Amino acid sequence: MLGREHDLPHSLVPLALAVLLVRAKLPGAAGADSNAVAAMIASAVPVFEYWNNPLRLPRPLPASALRDSVFRDGGQELRFVDGRPPRYRLAVRAEDVDYVMEMLMHPERAACIRNRALRAHARSW
């Protein structure tokens, strides 16, 4: 069991890890382009930027940042088309990974599932 020094102040997982989980757990997703999976995740749930300093809280990236950028290295980097410095510390909420997988397994209910995920997100912030 982990000690208190390893407790996280949030429940975020790196976006690149979320991409790996989606590709590993969903049938047929293993061959999908990892940058495309990162973009799909970002289009469905909020993406956060975090810092090395644990005293700084993660912040959600604005939708405009995601519109004007592309993912590289399977979600490890967000590169902007206008030349702004790239962002590297990207994460999503752990429970949002489950929502994304549920959306992909049941595309006919994706809008309902996304709505549930966004409501859960709104309650937590």
N, C-alpha and C positions, 0 to 999 in steps of 0.2 A: 504494500500500500504506500502511496506517496505521502510524504510529510507535508506540513503546512507551507513550507517554503516553495512548494510546487503548485499551490492553489492559484488558479487563474481568476482575474477579476471579471472575466467575460467568458462566453461559450463560443468563441470563434475558432474556426479551423482555417489554415491557409487555403486559398483558392486552388492552388495546384494540387493539394491533397484531396479536395472535393472533386476535382476533375478525375483524379485517379480512382476514387471510390465509385463515381458514376460509371466510368469505363469498365471497372472490374465487376460491378454488381449487376449491370444490366445486360441481358442477352443482346448481342449484336452491337453493343457500344464499344467493345474492345478495339475494333478497327477504326473507330471514328477519330477524326483529327482532334487532338487535345486542345488546340486553340479554339476550334469551333465549339467544343464542349464548354470551355471557359466562357465564351461569348453567350452560349445558350443559358448557362447558369446565371450570368450577370443580367440577362434579359428577364429572368424570372424572379429573382430574389435580390435584395440589397447586397452590395459589395462594400466592404469596409477597408479603410486604410489604417494600419497600426504602426507603432514605432517601437524601437528597441527599449525605450524608457517605459517601464511598467506603470509609472505614475500618469502618463498621458493616455487618456481614454481613446479607443478606436473611434473613428468617425466615418459615417456613411459617405461614399463618393456620390457627388451629384450626377443625375442622369446625363447632363451635358458632357461630363468627363468621359462617360462610357460611350456616348455617341461619337465623340471626336477622337477615338482611339482604337487600337487593335491590341489583342492579347498576343503575347509571344511566350515561348517556352512553356506551353501548357498551363498558362495562367499565372506564371511566376512574374511576369512583367506586363505592364500596361504602357504601351508606347503611343504618344500623341502624334497625330498627323500634322499639327501645326508647329512642331519642334519643341514644345514644352518638355522639361525633363521627365523621363519615364518614372513610373511608380513601381515599387517592387514588393512592398509589404501589403499584400492584398488578402482578404479573408472573407468568409461568409459564416453565418451562424451555423452551428453544427446541426440544429434541427431543420434548417433550410435545405440541407443536403437531402434529407428524407423527403421533403416536399418536392424537390426537383425530380428525384427518382420516381416518386408517385405520379408526377405529371407525365413523365416519359412512359411509364407503364400504362397509364390510362389517359391518353391524349384527348379523348372525348370529354373528360372532366377536368382538363387542365386549367380552364378559367376559374372554376370553383376552387380547385386546390390552391391556385396562386392567390386567390382572394383570401382564403383561410390563412395562408402563410403571411400575407401582408397585414392581416388583422392581428395575428400573433406578434408580429414585429412591432406594430404600433403599441400594443399593450406593454411590451417589454421596455420601451424607451419613453 
